[in-house]
């Protein structure tokens, strides 16, 4: 019984630590800065090939 309680506590600590690290990692979705994107037309650069639908 002691081992089961110990494993449950360890799993809970690991779960909490994972969520804390995910919150602190600094990775967040950032909006695209369209002034820094190269202007190009995808149809102009397309190669002629067989298209399967």
C-alpha positions in Angstrom: 0.0 0.0 0.0 2.9 2.3 0.8 4.4 1.9 -2.7 1.0 2.7 -4.3 0.7 5.9 -2.3 4.4 6.8 -3.1 3.8 6.2 -6.9 0.6 8.3 -6.9 2.4 11.1 -5.1 5.3 10.9 -7.5 2.9 11.0 -10.5 1.1 14.0 -9.1 4.4 15.8 -8.5 5.5 15.0 -12.1 2.2 16.2 -13.5 2.3 19.5 -11.6 5.9 20.1 -12.6 5.1 19.4 -16.2 2.3 22.1 -16.2 4.6 24.6 -14.4 7.3 24.1 -17.0 4.9 24.4 -19.9 3.7 27.7 -18.5 7.3 29.0 -18.0 8.9 27.9 -21.3 8.2 31.1 -23.1 6.7 29.5 -26.2 3.6 31.4 -27.2 1.7 31.8 -30.4 2.7 35.1 -32.0 0.8 36.9 -34.8 2.6 36.9 -38.1 4.3 40.2 -38.9 3.3 40.5 -42.6 5.8 43.4 -43.2 8.6 40.9 -42.7 7.2 38.2 -45.1 8.7 38.1 -48.5 6.2 39.1 -51.2 5.6 36.3 -53.7 2.9 34.9 -55.8 2.5 31.1 -55.3 0.8 30.7 -58.6 3.7 32.5 -60.4 6.2 30.1 -58.9 4.2 26.9 -59.5 5.6 24.3 -61.8 3.3 22.6 -64.3 2.7 19.1 -63.3 0.0 16.5 -63.2 -2.4 17.2 -60.4 -4.3 14.4 -59.0 -7.6 15.0 -57.3 
